[in-house]
Amino acid sequence: MYTPELGKPGAAAPVSRRGEARAFVAAVAARVAADEFIEPKDWMPEAYRRTLIRQISQHAHSEIVGMLPEGNWISRAPSLRRKAVLLAKVQDEGGHGLYLYCAAETLGASRDEMTEALLAGKAKYSTIFNYPTLTWADIGAIGWLVDGAAIMNQVPLQRTSYGPYARAMVRVCKEESFHQRQGFEIMMAMANGTPEQKEMAQDALNRWWWPSLMMFGPPDADSPNSAQGFRWRIKRDSNDDLRQKFVDITTPQAEFLGLTVPDADLRWDADRGHYDFGAIDWEEFYAVVRGEGPVAKERMEARREAWEDGAWVREAADAYEAKRQARAAA
């Protein structure tokens, strides 16, 4: 999936940092416009590289932090089958993070640098994971809504212009489809269960609906990175288009479950062929982005603790590699 040459001493740098000649930039732009993949050892503009590192590292951080809301429910899942399925799902999310960190490393960013940027507050992750999981129904809502929104975002990325990122998305999207079905199955079981279980499912939908719509990012007019992403075909669909698609697909699913979407303005517009929906509270969105989410501090503290607890593993790996190189040199 990724070139083996990038981690070797003396490997050519993936990006020239000096004198970005217009001819080179134009050549890359032409390849991108023709839907060709840019590969790690190809020359690329510095702005393109920086944009990719920002987006891919944010995506990787989201996958890793996304393990936390569900991880603490593994031991509390209502059956052995549910425990095994949730455990497999959380493991998948960890794998997705590793795929993406590897993709970012092909651009010259080290995993240590990306993690340190996250812990220092310089890098972001999806705001959806700064909300708490209060009941078992929340695990269903996350699979159905959050992973459903993730699929909407990630399927177009299989056609993104950077080859390693696009190829990583193929497997990620297949596994996310399993996660979405797992969540919908939980919601269906609860919606068809006791009145208390159905009430729990409705409560979870009420709390996760609007944050799920926020996952697609700010409105297109207020999205600071969309223009750059479209220019390089890193991004293929607009925030608002993806959000509309999500509402159109998910609303009939809620009706099938017998649940009510918590939006008094939600209605089908036959002329447009889409659902109209209410205004999103963007003040809440930006507050959560700033780290003011209900459990934002707990999420970052968990990541810092994991990073510190894993220091001895990294040190041991570095020592082993140093010995291996010394033996090879001898």
Secondary structure, DSSP 8 states (H G I E B T S, - for coil): ---TTTTSTT---SS--S---HHHHHHHHHHHHTT--B-TTS---HHHHHHHHHHHHHHHHHHHHTHHHHHTTTTT-SSHHHHHHHHHHHHHHHHHHHHHHHHHHTTT--HHHHHHHHHTTSS---GGGGS---SHHHHHHIIIIIHHHHHHHHSGGGG-SBHHHHHHHHHHHHHHHHHHHHHHHHHHHHHTS-HHHHHHHHHHHHHHHHHHHHTT-S-GGG-TTHHHHHHTTS--S-HHHHHHHHHHHHHHHHHHHT---S-TT-EEETTTTEEE-----HHHHHHIIIIISTTHHHHHHHHHHHHHHTHHHHHHHHHHHHHHHHHHH-
